[in-house]
Amino acid sequence: MLSLLHIDKALGRTALDHELAGEEVFGESIEGEHCIFLRGLHIAERGVASAEG
């Protein structure tokens, strides 16, 4: 994805690490794929999934 943004990978990784250290986003591995989620949207999606299932 960093190549799609046309930024240096090291700079992108530093920015991502900074965001992951905060509370707005978090990382999770799904089926071996590293994913980044906005915390509020992920919590809402989990709530919907729990209600449906």
mmCIF entry with sequence, helices, sheets and N, C-alpha, C, O atoms, coordinates in Angstrom:
data_MODEL
# 
_entry.id   MODEL 
# 
_entity.id                         1 
_entity.type                       polymer 
_entity.pdbx_number_of_molecules   1 
# 
_entity_poly.entity_id                      1 
_entity_poly.type                           'polypeptide(L)' 
_entity_poly.nstd_linkage                   no 
_entity_poly.nstd_monomer                   no 
_entity_poly.pdbx_seq_one_letter_code       MLSLLHIDKALGRTALDHELAGEEVFGESIEGEHCIFLRGLHIAERGVASAEG 
_entity_poly.pdbx_seq_one_letter_code_can   MLSLLHIDKALGRTALDHELAGEEVFGESIEGEHCIFLRGLHIAERGVASAEG 
_entity_poly.pdbx_strand_id                 A 
# 
loop_
_entity_poly_seq.entity_id 
_entity_poly_seq.num 
_entity_poly_seq.mon_id 
_entity_poly_seq.hetero 
1 1  MET n 
1 2  LEU n 
1 3  SER n 
1 4  LEU n 
1 5  LEU n 
1 6  HIS n 
1 7  ILE n 
1 8  ASP n 
1 9  LYS n 
1 10 ALA n 
1 11 LEU n 
1 12 GLY n 
1 13 ARG n 
1 14 THR n 
1 15 ALA n 
1 16 LEU n 
1 17 ASP n 
1 18 HIS n 
1 19 GLU n 
1 20 LEU n 
1 21 ALA n 
1 22 GLY n 
1 23 GLU n 
1 24 GLU n 
1 25 VAL n 
1 26 PHE n 
1 27 GLY n 
1 28 GLU n 
1 29 SER n 
1 30 ILE n 
1 31 GLU n 
1 32 GLY n 
1 33 GLU n 
1 34 HIS n 
1 35 CYS n 
1 36 ILE n 
1 37 PHE n 
1 38 LEU n 
1 39 ARG n 
1 40 GLY n 
1 41 LEU n 
1 42 HIS n 
1 43 ILE n 
1 44 ALA n 
1 45 GLU n 
1 46 ARG n 
1 47 GLY n 
1 48 VAL n 
1 49 ALA n 
1 50 SER n 
1 51 ALA n 
1 52 GLU n 
1 53 GLY n 
# 
_struct_asym.id          A 
_struct_asym.entity_id   1 
# 
loop_
_struct_conf.conf_type_id 
_struct_conf.id 
_struct_conf.pdbx_PDB_helix_id 
_struct_conf.beg_label_comp_id 
_struct_conf.beg_label_asym_id 
_struct_conf.beg_label_seq_id 
_struct_conf.pdbx_beg_PDB_ins_code 
_struct_conf.end_label_comp_id 
_struct_conf.end_label_asym_id 
_struct_conf.end_label_seq_id 
_struct_conf.pdbx_end_PDB_ins_code 
_struct_conf.beg_auth_comp_id 
_struct_conf.beg_auth_asym_id 
_struct_conf.beg_auth_seq_id 
_struct_conf.end_auth_comp_id 
_struct_conf.end_auth_asym_id 
_struct_conf.end_auth_seq_id 
_struct_conf.pdbx_PDB_helix_class 
_struct_conf.details 
_struct_conf.pdbx_PDB_helix_length 
HELX_P HELX_P1 AA1 LEU A 2  ? LEU A 5  ? LEU A 2  LEU A 5  1 ? 4  
HELX_P HELX_P2 AA2 LYS A 9  ? ALA A 21 ? LYS A 9  ALA A 21 1 ? 13 
HELX_P HELX_P3 AA3 ARG A 39 ? GLU A 52 ? ARG A 39 GLU A 52 1 ? 14 
# 
_struct_conf_type.id          HELX_P 
_struct_conf_type.criteria    ? 
_struct_conf_type.reference   ? 
# 
_struct_sheet.id               AA1 
_struct_sheet.type             ? 
_struct_sheet.number_strands   2 
_struct_sheet.details          ? 
# 
_struct_sheet_order.sheet_id     AA1 
_struct_sheet_order.range_id_1   1 
_struct_sheet_order.range_id_2   2 
_struct_sheet_order.offset       ? 
_struct_sheet_order.sense        anti-parallel 
# 
loop_
_struct_sheet_range.sheet_id 
_struct_sheet_range.id 
_struct_sheet_range.beg_label_comp_id 
_struct_sheet_range.beg_label_asym_id 
_struct_sheet_range.beg_label_seq_id 
_struct_sheet_range.pdbx_beg_PDB_ins_code 
_struct_sheet_range.end_label_comp_id 
_struct_sheet_range.end_label_asym_id 
_struct_sheet_range.end_label_seq_id 
_struct_sheet_range.pdbx_end_PDB_ins_code 
_struct_sheet_range.beg_auth_comp_id 
_struct_sheet_range.beg_auth_asym_id 
_struct_sheet_range.beg_auth_seq_id 
_struct_sheet_range.end_auth_comp_id 
_struct_sheet_range.end_auth_asym_id 
_struct_sheet_range.end_auth_seq_id 
AA1 1 VAL A 25 ? ILE A 30 ? VAL A 25 ILE A 30 
AA1 2 GLU A 33 ? LEU A 38 ? GLU A 33 LEU A 38 
# 
loop_
_atom_site.group_PDB 
_atom_site.id 
_atom_site.type_symbol 
_atom_site.label_atom_id 
_atom_site.label_alt_id 
_atom_site.label_comp_id 
_atom_site.label_asym_id 
_atom_site.label_entity_id 
_atom_site.label_seq_id 
_atom_site.pdbx_PDB_ins_code 
_atom_site.Cartn_x 
_atom_site.Cartn_y 
_atom_site.Cartn_z 
_atom_site.occupancy 
_atom_site.B_iso_or_equiv 
_atom_site.pdbx_formal_charge 
_atom_site.auth_seq_id 
_atom_site.auth_comp_id 
_atom_site.auth_asym_id 
_atom_site.auth_atom_id 
_atom_site.pdbx_PDB_model_num 
ATOM 1   N N  . MET A 1 1  ? 0.815   -1.192  0.000  1.00 0.00 ? 1  MET A N  1 
ATOM 2   C CA . MET A 1 1  ? 0.000   0.000   0.000  1.00 0.00 ? 1  MET A CA 1 
ATOM 3   C C  . MET A 1 1  ? 0.859   1.256   0.000  1.00 0.00 ? 1  MET A C  1 
ATOM 4   O O  . MET A 1 1  ? 0.480   2.264   -0.597 1.00 0.00 ? 1  MET A O  1 
ATOM 5   N N  . LEU A 1 2  ? 1.995   1.208   0.653  1.00 0.00 ? 2  LEU A N  1 
ATOM 6   C CA . LEU A 1 2  ? 2.829   2.403   0.697  1.00 0.00 ? 2  LEU A CA 1 
ATOM 7   C C  . LEU A 1 2  ? 3.249   2.835   -0.696 1.00 0.00 ? 2  LEU A C  1 
ATOM 8   O O  . LEU A 1 2  ? 3.415   4.028   -0.950 1.00 0.00 ? 2  LEU A O  1 
ATOM 9   N N  . SER A 1 3  ? 3.422   1.879   -1.604 1.00 0.00 ? 3  SER A N  1 
ATOM 10  C CA . SER A 1 3  ? 3.788   2.257   -2.969 1.00 0.00 ? 3  SER A CA 1 
ATOM 11  C C  . SER A 1 3  ? 2.634   2.978   -3.655 1.00 0.00 ? 3  SER A C  1 
ATOM 12  O O  . SER A 1 3  ? 2.872   3.814   -4.526 1.00 0.00 ? 3  SER A O  1 
ATOM 13  N N  . LEU A 1 4  ? 1.400   2.682   -3.289 1.00 0.00 ? 4  LEU A N  1 
ATOM 14  C CA . LEU A 1 4  ? 0.255   3.394   -3.847 1.00 0.00 ? 4  LEU A CA 1 
ATOM 15  C C  . LEU A 1 4  ? 0.211   4.841   -3.378 1.00 0.00 ? 4  LEU A C  1 
ATOM 16  O O  . LEU A 1 4  ? -0.305  5.713   -4.077 1.00 0.00 ? 4  LEU A O  1 
ATOM 17  N N  . LEU A 1 5  ? 0.747   5.089   -2.203 1.00 0.00 ? 5  LEU A N  1 
ATOM 18  C CA . LEU A 1 5  ? 0.761   6.443   -1.647 1.00 0.00 ? 5  LEU A CA 1 
ATOM 19  C C  . LEU A 1 5  ? 1.972   7.235   -2.123 1.00 0.00 ? 5  LEU A C  1 
ATOM 20  O O  . LEU A 1 5  ? 2.066   8.437   -1.878 1.00 0.00 ? 5  LEU A O  1 
ATOM 21  N N  . HIS A 1 6  ? 2.893   6.566   -2.798 1.00 0.00 ? 6  HIS A N  1 
ATOM 22  C CA . HIS A 1 6  ? 4.116   7.191   -3.306 1.00 0.00 ? 6  HIS A CA 1 
ATOM 23  C C  . HIS A 1 6  ? 4.929   7.852   -2.201 1.00 0.00 ? 6  HIS A C  1 
ATOM 24  O O  . HIS A 1 6  ? 5.394   8.983   -2.348 1.00 0.00 ? 6  HIS A O  1 
ATOM 25  N N  . ILE A 1 7  ? 5.096   7.127   -1.080 1.00 0.00 ? 7  ILE A N  1 
ATOM 26  C CA . ILE A 1 7  ? 5.940   7.631   -0.003 1.00 0.00 ? 7  ILE A CA 1 
ATOM 27  C C  . ILE A 1 7  ? 7.008   6.593   0.297  1.00 0.00 ? 7  ILE A C  1 
ATOM 28  O O  . ILE A 1 7  ? 6.869   5.418   -0.041 1.00 0.00 ? 7  ILE A O  1 
ATOM 29  N N  . ASP A 1 8  ? 8.059   7.043   0.926  1.00 0.00 ? 8  ASP A N  1 
ATOM 30  C CA . ASP A 1 8  ? 9.148   6.159   1.321  1.00 0.00 ? 8  ASP A CA 1 
ATOM 31  C C  . ASP A 1 8  ? 8.625   5.127   2.321  1.00 0.00 ? 8  ASP A C  1 
ATOM 32  O O  . ASP A 1 8  ? 7.900   5.475   3.253  1.00 0.00 ? 8  ASP A O  1 
ATOM 33  N N  . LYS A 1 9  ? 8.993   3.860   2.127  1.00 0.00 ? 9  LYS A N  1 
ATOM 34  C CA . LYS A 1 9  ? 8.494   2.801   3.010  1.00 0.00 ? 9  LYS A CA 1 
ATOM 35  C C  . LYS A 1 9  ? 8.913   3.007   4.462  1.00 0.00 ? 9  LYS A C  1 
ATOM 36  O O  . LYS A 1 9  ? 8.129   2.743   5.374  1.00 0.00 ? 9  LYS A O  1 
ATOM 37  N N  . ALA A 1 10 ? 10.130  3.472   4.686  1.00 0.00 ? 10 ALA A N  1 
ATOM 38  C CA . ALA A 1 10 ? 10.595  3.696   6.058  1.00 0.00 ? 10 ALA A CA 1 
ATOM 39  C C  . ALA A 1 10 ? 9.773   4.795   6.731  1.00 0.00 ? 10 ALA A C  1 
ATOM 40  O O  . ALA A 1 10 ? 9.408   4.676   7.901  1.00 0.00 ? 10 ALA A O  1 
ATOM 41  N N  . LEU A 1 11 ? 9.486   5.853   5.997  1.00 0.00 ? 11 LEU A N  1 
ATOM 42  C CA . LEU A 1 11 ? 8.666   6.941   6.540  1.00 0.00 ? 11 LEU A CA 1 
ATOM 43  C C  . LEU A 1 11 ? 7.248   6.447   6.824  1.00 0.00 ? 11 LEU A C  1 
ATOM 44  O O  . LEU A 1 11 ? 6.672   6.773   7.862  1.00 0.00 ? 11 LEU A O  1 
ATOM 45  N N  . GLY A 1 12 ? 6.695   5.677   5.921  1.00 0.00 ? 12 GLY A N  1 
ATOM 46  C CA . GLY A 1 12 ? 5.353   5.117   6.112  1.00 0.00 ? 12 GLY A CA 1 
ATOM 47  C C  . GLY A 1 12 ? 5.297   4.202   7.317  1.00 0.00 ? 12 GLY A C  1 
ATOM 48  O O  . GLY A 1 12 ? 4.335   4.233   8.084  1.00 0.00 ? 12 GLY A O  1 
ATOM 49  N N  . ARG A 1 13 ? 6.328   3.386   7.486  1.00 0.00 ? 13 ARG A N  1 
ATOM 50  C CA . ARG A 1 13 ? 6.373   2.467   8.626  1.00 0.00 ? 13 ARG A CA 1 
ATOM 51  C C  . ARG A 1 13 ? 6.467   3.242   9.941  1.00 0.00 ? 13 ARG A C  1 
ATOM 52  O O  . ARG A 1 13 ? 5.815   2.892   10.924 1.00 0.00 ? 13 ARG A O  1 
ATOM 53  N N  . THR A 1 14 ? 7.282   4.297   9.947  1.00 0.00 ? 14 THR A N  1 
ATOM 54  C CA . THR A 1 14 ? 7.408   5.134   11.143 1.00 0.00 ? 14 THR A CA 1 
ATOM 55  C C  . THR A 1 14 ? 6.066   5.779   11.493 1.00 0.00 ? 14 THR A C  1 
ATOM 56  O O  . THR A 1 14 ? 5.664   5.794   12.656 1.00 0.00 ? 14 THR A O  1 
ATOM 57  N N  . ALA A 1 15 ? 5.385   6.306   10.492 1.00 0.00 ? 15 ALA A N  1 
ATOM 58  C CA . ALA A 1 15 ? 4.075   6.933   10.714 1.00 0.00 ? 15 ALA A CA 1 
ATOM 59  C C  . ALA A 1 15 ? 3.066   5.904   11.223 1.00 0.00 ? 15 ALA A C  1 
ATOM 60  O O  . ALA A 1 15 ? 2.291   6.190   12.135 1.00 0.00 ? 15 ALA A O  1 
ATOM 61  N N  . LEU A 1 16 ? 3.077   4.717   10.635 1.00 0.00 ? 16 LEU A N  1 
ATOM 62  C CA . LEU A 1 16 ? 2.158   3.662   11.058 1.00 0.00 ? 16 LEU A CA 1 
ATOM 63  C C  . LEU A 1 16 ? 2.445   3.221   12.487 1.00 0.00 ? 16 LEU A C  1 
ATOM 64  O O  . LEU A 1 16 ? 1.517   3.041   13.276 1.00 0.00 ? 16 LEU A O  1 
ATOM 65  N N  . ASP A 1 17 ? 3.716   3.046   12.828 1.00 0.00 ? 17 ASP A N  1 
ATOM 66  C CA . ASP A 1 17 ? 4.080   2.684   14.204 1.00 0.00 ? 17 ASP A CA 1 
ATOM 67  C C  . ASP A 1 17 ? 3.611   3.748   15.186 1.00 0.00 ? 17 ASP A C  1 
ATOM 68  O O  . ASP A 1 17 ? 3.141   3.428   16.278 1.00 0.00 ? 17 ASP A O  1 
ATOM 69  N N  . HIS A 1 18 ? 3.737   5.011   14.798 1.00 0.00 ? 18 HIS A N  1 
ATOM 70  C CA . HIS A 1 18 ? 3.289   6.116   15.652 1.00 0.00 ? 18 HIS A CA 1 
ATOM 71  C C  . HIS A 1 18 ? 1.771   6.032   15.880 1.00 0.00 ? 18 HIS A C  1 
ATOM 72  O O  . HIS A 1 18 ? 1.305   6.184   17.009 1.00 0.00 ? 18 HIS A O  1 
ATOM 73  N N  . GLU A 1 19 ? 1.019   5.795   14.830 1.00 0.00 ? 19 GLU A N  1 
ATOM 74  C CA . GLU A 1 19 ? -0.443  5.694   14.947 1.00 0.00 ? 19 GLU A CA 1 
ATOM 75  C C  . GLU A 1 19 ? -0.850  4.480   15.774 1.00 0.00 ? 19 GLU A C  1 
ATOM 76  O O  . GLU A 1 19 ? -1.778  4.563   16.579 1.00 0.00 ? 19 GLU A O  1 
ATOM 77  N N  . LEU A 1 20 ? -0.168  3.360   15.584 1.00 0.00 ? 20 LEU A N  1 
ATOM 78  C CA . LEU A 1 20 ? -0.492  2.157   16.342 1.00 0.00 ? 20 LEU A CA 1 
ATOM 79  C C  . LEU A 1 20 ? -0.198  2.316   17.827 1.00 0.00 ? 20 LEU A C  1 
ATOM 80  O O  . LEU A 1 20 ? -0.807  1.637   18.654 1.00 0.00 ? 20 LEU A O  1 
ATOM 81  N N  . ALA A 1 21 ? 0.722   3.200   18.171 1.00 0.00 ? 21 ALA A N  1 
ATOM 82  C CA . ALA A 1 21 ? 1.041   3.453   19.575 1.00 0.00 ? 21 ALA A CA 1 
ATOM 83  C C  . ALA A 1 21 ? -0.063  4.264   20.259 1.00 0.00 ? 21 ALA A C  1 
ATOM 84  O O  . ALA A 1 21 ? -0.154  4.271   21.486 1.00 0.00 ? 21 ALA A O  1 
ATOM 85  N N  . GLY A 1 22 ? -0.894  4.942   19.479 1.00 0.00 ? 22 GLY A N  1 
ATOM 86  C CA . GLY A 1 22 ? -2.000  5.719   20.022 1.00 0.00 ? 22 GLY A CA 1 
ATOM 87  C C  . GLY A 1 22 ? -3.238  4.862   20.209 1.00 0.00 ? 22 GLY A C  1 
ATOM 88  O O  . GLY A 1 22 ? -3.143  3.637   20.284 1.00 0.00 ? 22 GLY A O  1 
ATOM 89  N N  . GLU A 1 23 ? -4.387  5.491   20.285 1.00 0.00 ? 23 GLU A N  1 
ATOM 90  C CA . GLU A 1 23 ? -5.628  4.769   20.555 1.00 0.00 ? 23 GLU A CA 1 
ATOM 91  C C  . GLU A 1 23 ? -6.635  4.820   19.411 1.00 0.00 ? 23 GLU A C  1 
ATOM 92  O O  . GLU A 1 23 ? -7.707  4.225   19.515 1.00 0.00 ? 23 GLU A O  1 
ATOM 93  N N  . GLU A 1 24 ? -6.315  5.513   18.329 1.00 0.00 ? 24 GLU A N  1 
ATOM 94  C CA . GLU A 1 24 ? -7.277  5.665   17.223 1.00 0.00 ? 24 GLU A CA 1 
ATOM 95  C C  . GLU A 1 24 ? -7.322  4.460   16.293 1.00 0.00 ? 24 GLU A C  1 
ATOM 96  O O  . GLU A 1 24 ? -8.371  4.140   15.735 1.00 0.00 ? 24 GLU A O  1 
ATOM 97  N N  . VAL A 1 25 ? -6.190  3.794   16.128 1.00 0.00 ? 25 VAL A N  1 
ATOM 98  C CA . VAL A 1 25 ? -6.128  2.635   15.240 1.00 0.00 ? 25 VAL A CA 1 
ATOM 99  C C  . VAL A 1 25 ? -5.467  1.475   15.971 1.00 0.00 ? 25 VAL A C  1 
ATOM 100 O O  . VAL A 1 25 ? -4.798  1.666   16.986 1.00 0.00 ? 25 VAL A O  1 
ATOM 101 N N  . PHE A 1 26 ? -5.660  0.285   15.451 1.00 0.00 ? 26 PHE A N  1 
ATOM 102 C CA . PHE A 1 26 ? -4.954  -0.869  15.996 1.00 0.00 ? 26 PHE A CA 1 
ATOM 103 C C  . PHE A 1 26 ? -4.744  -1.883  14.893 1.00 0.00 ? 26 PHE A C  1 
ATOM 104 O O  . PHE A 1 26 ? -5.445  -1.881  13.881 1.00 0.00 ? 26 PHE A O  1 
ATOM 105 N N  . GLY A 1 27 ? -3.770  -2.749  15.103 1.00 0.00 ? 27 GLY A N  1 
ATOM 106 C CA . GLY A 1 27 ? -3.456  -3.782  14.125 1.00 0.00 ? 27 GLY A CA 1 
ATOM 107 C C  . GLY A 1 27 ? -3.964  -5.136  14.576 1.00 0.00 ? 27 GLY A C  1 
ATOM 108 O O  . GLY A 1 27 ? -4.025  -5.435  15.768 1.00 0.00 ? 27 GLY A O  1 
ATOM 109 N N  . GLU A 1 28 ? -4.326  -5.943  13.602 1.00 0.00 ? 28 GLU A N  1 
ATOM 110 C CA . GLU A 1 28 ? -4.812  -7.292  13.867 1.00 0.00 ? 28 GLU A CA 1 
ATOM 111 C C  . GLU A 1 28 ? -4.415  -8.156  12.681 1.00 0.00 ? 28 GLU A C  1 
ATOM 112 O O  . GLU A 1 28 ? -4.393  -7.682  11.545 1.00 0.00 ? 28 GLU A O  1 
ATOM 113 N N  . SER A 1 29 ? -4.107  -9.400  12.934 1.00 0.00 ? 29 SER A N  1 
ATOM 114 C CA . SER A 1 29 ? -3.778  -10.328 11.858 1.00 0.00 ? 29 SER A CA 1 
ATOM 115 C C  . SER A 1 29 ? -5.003  -11.185 11.575 1.00 0.00 ? 29 SER A C  1 
ATOM 116 O O  . SER A 1 29 ? -5.550  -11.823 12.475 1.00 0.00 ? 29 SER A O  1 
ATOM 117 N N  . ILE A 1 30 ? -5.428  -11.192 10.313 1.00 0.00 ? 30 ILE A N  1 
ATOM 118 C CA . ILE A 1 30 ? -6.594  -11.968 9.898  1.00 0.00 ? 30 ILE A CA 1 
ATOM 119 C C  . ILE A 1 30 ? -6.159  -12.899 8.775  1.00 0.00 ? 30 ILE A C  1 
ATOM 120 O O  . ILE A 1 30 ? -5.758  -12.455 7.699  1.00 0.00 ? 30 ILE A O  1 
ATOM 121 N N  . GLU A 1 31 ? -6.246  -14.176 9.042  1.00 0.00 ? 31 GLU A N  1 
ATOM 122 C CA . GLU A 1 31 ? -5.844  -15.197 8.072  1.00 0.00 ? 31 GLU A CA 1 
ATOM 123 C C  . GLU A 1 31 ? -4.450  -14.930 7.525  1.00 0.00 ? 31 GLU A C  1 
ATOM 124 O O  . GLU A 1 31 ? -4.201  -15.075 6.328  1.00 0.00 ? 31 GLU A O  1 
ATOM 125 N N  . GLY A 1 32 ? -3.532  -14.534 8.426  1.00 0.00 ? 32 GLY A N  1 
ATOM 126 C CA . GLY A 1 32 ? -2.151  -14.282 8.053  1.00 0.00 ? 32 GLY A CA 1 
ATOM 127 C C  . GLY A 1 32 ? -1.882  -12.930 7.423  1.00 0.00 ? 32 GLY A C  1 
ATOM 128 O O  . GLY A 1 32 ? -0.733  -12.621 7.104  1.00 0.00 ? 32 GLY A O  1 
ATOM 129 N N  . GLU A 1 33 ? -2.908  -12.116 7.235  1.00 0.00 ? 33 GLU A N  1 
ATOM 130 C CA . GLU A 1 33 ? -2.765  -10.787 6.631  1.00 0.00 ? 33 GLU A CA 1 
ATOM 131 C C  . GLU A 1 33 ? -2.770  -9.738  7.738  1.00 0.00 ? 33 GLU A C  1 
ATOM 132 O O  . GLU A 1 33 ? -3.668  -9.724  8.579  1.00 0.00 ? 33 GLU A O  1 
ATOM 133 N N  . HIS A 1 34 ? -1.767  -8.857  7.738  1.00 0.00 ? 34 HIS A N  1 
ATOM 134 C CA . HIS A 1 34 ? -1.712  -7.783  8.725  1.00 0.00 ? 34 HIS A CA 1 
ATOM 135 C C  . HIS A 1 34 ? -2.691  -6.684  8.310  1.00 0.00 ? 34 HIS A C  1 
ATOM 136 O O  . HIS A 1 34 ? -2.624  -6.177  7.190  1.00 0.00 ? 34 HIS A O  1 
ATOM 137 N N  . CYS A 1 35 ? -3.588  -6.323  9.206  1.00 0.00 ? 35 CYS A N  1 
ATOM 138 C CA . CYS A 1 35 ? -4.627  -5.330  8.912  1.00 0.00 ? 35 CYS A CA 1 
ATOM 139 C C  . CYS A 1 35 ? -4.584  -4.204  9.948  1.00 0.00 ? 35 CYS A C  1 
ATOM 140 O O  . CYS A 1 35 ? -4.224  -4.418  11.106 1.00 0.00 ? 35 CYS A O  1 
ATOM 141 N N  . ILE A 1 36 ? -4.955  -3.016  9.509  1.00 0.00 ? 36 ILE A N  1 
ATOM 142 C CA . ILE A 1 36 ? -5.039  -1.854  10.388 1.00 0.00 ? 36 ILE A CA 1 
ATOM 143 C C  . ILE A 1 36 ? -6.482  -1.357  10.351 1.00 0.00 ? 36 ILE A C  1 
ATOM 144 O O  . ILE A 1 36 ? -7.069  -1.204  9.280  1.00 0.00 ? 36 ILE A O  1 
ATOM 145 N N  . PHE A 1 37 ? -7.044  -1.110  11.527 1.00 0.00 ? 37 PHE A N  1 
ATOM 146 C CA . PHE A 1 37 ? -8.437  -0.693  11.633 1.00 0.00 ? 37 PHE A CA 1 
ATOM 147 C C  . PHE A 1 37 ? -8.561  0.590   12.443 1.00 0.00 ? 37 PHE A C  1 
ATOM 148 O O  . PHE A 1 37 ? -7.789  0.819   13.374 1.00 0.00 ? 37 PHE A O  1 
ATOM 149 N N  . LEU A 1 38 ? -9.527  1.422   12.090 1.00 0.00 ? 38 LEU A N  1 
ATOM 150 C CA . LEU A 1 38 ? -9.924  2.511   12.963 1.00 0.00 ? 38 LEU A CA 1 
ATOM 151 C C  . LEU A 1 38 ? -10.682 1.883   14.128 1.00 0.00 ? 38 LEU A C  1 
ATOM 152 O O  . LEU A 1 38 ? -11.637 1.138   13.912 1.00 0.00 ? 38 LEU A O  1 
ATOM 153 N N  . ARG A 1 39 ? -10.276 2.169   15.330 1.00 0.00 ? 39 ARG A N  1 
ATOM 154 C CA . ARG A 1 39 ? -10.814 1.489   16.511 1.00 0.00 ? 39 ARG A CA 1 
ATOM 155 C C  . ARG A 1 39 ? -12.344 1.607   16.614 1.00 0.00 ? 39 ARG A C  1 
ATOM 156 O O  . ARG A 1 39 ? -13.021 0.602   16.835 1.00 0.00 ? 39 ARG A O  1 
ATOM 157 N N  . GLY A 1 40 ? -12.890 2.807   16.459 1.00 0.00 ? 40 GLY A N  1 
ATOM 158 C CA . GLY A 1 40 ? -14.338 3.001   16.597 1.00 0.00 ? 40 GLY A CA 1 
ATOM 159 C C  . GLY A 1 40 ? -15.139 2.210   15.579 1.00 0.00 ? 40 GLY A C  1 
ATOM 160 O O  . GLY A 1 40 ? -16.159 1.611   15.920 1.00 0.00 ? 40 GLY A O  1 
ATOM 161 N N  . LEU A 1 41 ? -14.689 2.203   14.338 1.00 0.00 ? 41 LEU A N  1 
ATOM 162 C CA . LEU A 1 41 ? -15.406 1.454   13.304 1.00 0.00 ? 41 LEU A CA 1 
ATOM 163 C C  . LEU A 1 41 ? -15.304 -0.045  13.535 1.00 0.00 ? 41 LEU A C  1 
ATOM 164 O O  . LEU A 1 41 ? -16.261 -0.779  13.288 1.00 0.00 ? 41 LEU A O  1 
ATOM 165 N N  . HIS A 1 42 ? -14.163 -0.497  14.001 1.00 0.00 ? 42 HIS A N  1 
ATOM 166 C CA . HIS A 1 42 ? -13.989 -1.929  14.257 1.00 0.00 ? 42 HIS A CA 1 
ATOM 167 C C  . HIS A 1 42 ? -14.895 -2.392  15.396 1.00 0.00 ? 42 HIS A C  1 
ATOM 168 O O  . HIS A 1 42 ? -15.496 -3.463  15.321 1.00 0.00 ? 42 HIS A O  1 
ATOM 169 N N  . ILE A 1 43 ? -14.990 -1.591  16.438 1.00 0.00 ? 43 ILE A N  1 
ATOM 170 C CA . ILE A 1 43 ? -15.864 -1.938  17.563 1.00 0.00 ? 43 ILE A CA 1 
ATOM 171 C C  . ILE A 1 43 ? -17.313 -2.006  17.086 1.00 0.00 ? 43 ILE A C  1 
ATOM 172 O O  . ILE A 1 43 ? -18.039 -2.932  17.446 1.00 0.00 ? 43 ILE A O  1 
ATOM 173 N N  . ALA A 1 44 ? -17.740 -1.035  16.280 1.00 0.00 ? 44 ALA A N  1 
ATOM 174 C CA . ALA A 1 44 ? -19.109 -1.028  15.752 1.00 0.00 ? 44 ALA A CA 1 
ATOM 175 C C  . ALA A 1 44 ? -19.359 -2.244  14.875 1.00 0.00 ? 44 ALA A C  1 
ATOM 176 O O  . ALA A 1 44 ? -20.418 -2.865  14.964 1.00 0.00 ? 44 ALA A O  1 
ATOM 177 N N  . GLU A 1 45 ? -18.399 -2.589  14.031 1.00 0.00 ? 45 GLU A N  1 
ATOM 178 C CA . GLU A 1 45 ? -18.559 -3.747  13.135 1.00 0.00 ? 45 GLU A CA 1 
ATOM 179 C C  . GLU A 1 45 ? -18.651 -5.039  13.937 1.00 0.00 ? 45 GLU A C  1 
ATOM 180 O O  . GLU A 1 45 ? -19.467 -5.905  13.620 1.00 0.00 ? 45 GLU A O  1 
ATOM 181 N N  . ARG A 1 46 ? -17.836 -5.176  14.958 1.00 0.00 ? 46 ARG A N  1 
ATOM 182 C CA . ARG A 1 46 ? -17.900 -6.376  15.812 1.00 0.00 ? 46 ARG A CA 1 
ATOM 183 C C  . ARG A 1 46 ? -19.272 -6.473  16.501 1.00 0.00 ? 46 ARG A C  1 
ATOM 184 O O  . ARG A 1 46 ? -19.823 -7.563  16.649 1.00 0.00 ? 46 ARG A O  1 
ATOM 185 N N  . GLY A 1 47 ? -19.810 -5.331  16.915 1.00 0.00 ? 47 GLY A N  1 
ATOM 186 C CA . GLY A 1 47 ? -21.123 -5.321  17.571 1.00 0.00 ? 47 GLY A CA 1 
ATOM 187 C C  . GLY A 1 47 ? -22.212 -5.787  16.604 1.00 0.00 ? 47 GLY A C  1 
ATOM 188 O O  . GLY A 1 47 ? -23.096 -6.557  16.981 1.00 0.00 ? 47 GLY A O  1 
ATOM 189 N N  . VAL A 1 48 ? -22.144 -5.321  15.366 1.00 0.00 ? 48 VAL A N  1 
ATOM 190 C CA . VAL A 1 48 ? -23.127 -5.745  14.358 1.00 0.00 ? 48 VAL A CA 1 
ATOM 191 C C  . VAL A 1 48 ? -22.991 -7.234  14.084 1.00 0.00 ? 48 VAL A C  1 
ATOM 192 O O  . VAL A 1 48 ? -23.991 -7.946  13.997 1.00 0.00 ? 48 VAL A O  1 
ATOM 193 N N  . ALA A 1 49 ? -21.764 -7.703  13.949 1.00 0.00 ? 49 ALA A N  1 
ATOM 194 C CA . ALA A 1 49 ? -21.529 -9.124  13.674 1.00 0.00 ? 49 ALA A CA 1 
ATOM 195 C C  . ALA A 1 49 ? -22.031 -9.999  14.817 1.00 0.00 ? 49 ALA A C  1 
ATOM 196 O O  . ALA A 1 49 ? -22.591 -11.069 14.579 1.00 0.00 ? 49 ALA A O  1 
ATOM 197 N N  . SER A 1 50 ? -21.832 -9.549  16.058 1.00 0.00 ? 50 SER A N  1 
ATOM 198 C CA . SER A 1 50 ? -22.306 -10.309 17.221 1.00 0.00 ? 50 SER A CA 1 
ATOM 199 C C  . SER A 1 50 ? -23.826 -10.371 17.261 1.00 0.00 ? 50 SER A C  1 
ATOM 200 O O  . SER A 1 50 ? -24.406 -11.398 17.611 1.00 0.00 ? 50 SER A O  1 
ATOM 201 N N  . ALA A 1 51 ? -24.462 -9.270  16.900 1.00 0.00 ? 51 ALA A N  1 
ATOM 202 C CA . ALA A 1 51 ? -25.931 -9.232  16.917 1.00 0.00 ? 51 ALA A CA 1 
ATOM 203 C C  . ALA A 1 51 ? -26.531 -10.128 15.853 1.00 0.00 ? 51 ALA A C  1 
ATOM 204 O O  . ALA A 1 51 ? -27.606 -10.694 16.048 1.00 0.00 ? 51 ALA A O  1 
ATOM 205 N N  . GLU A 1 52 ? -25.835 -10.261 14.715 1.00 0.00 ? 52 GLU A N  1 
ATOM 206 C CA . GLU A 1 52 ? -26.338 -11.082 13.619 1.00 0.00 ? 52 GLU A CA 1 
ATOM 207 C C  . GLU A 1 52 ? -26.075 -12.556 13.834 1.00 0.00 ? 52 GLU A C  1 
ATOM 208 O O  . GLU A 1 52 ? -26.840 -13.397 13.362 1.00 0.00 ? 52 GLU A O  1 
ATOM 209 N N  . GLY A 1 53 ? -25.011 -12.881 14.535 1.00 0.00 ? 53 GLY A N  1 
ATOM 210 C CA . GLY A 1 53 ? -24.597 -14.261 14.621 1.00 0.00 ? 53 GLY A CA 1 
ATOM 211 C C  . GLY A 1 53 ? -24.882 -14.886 15.900 1.00 0.00 ? 53 GLY A C  1 
ATOM 212 O O  . GLY A 1 53 ? -24.575 -16.062 16.095 1.00 0.00 ? 53 GLY A O  1 
# 
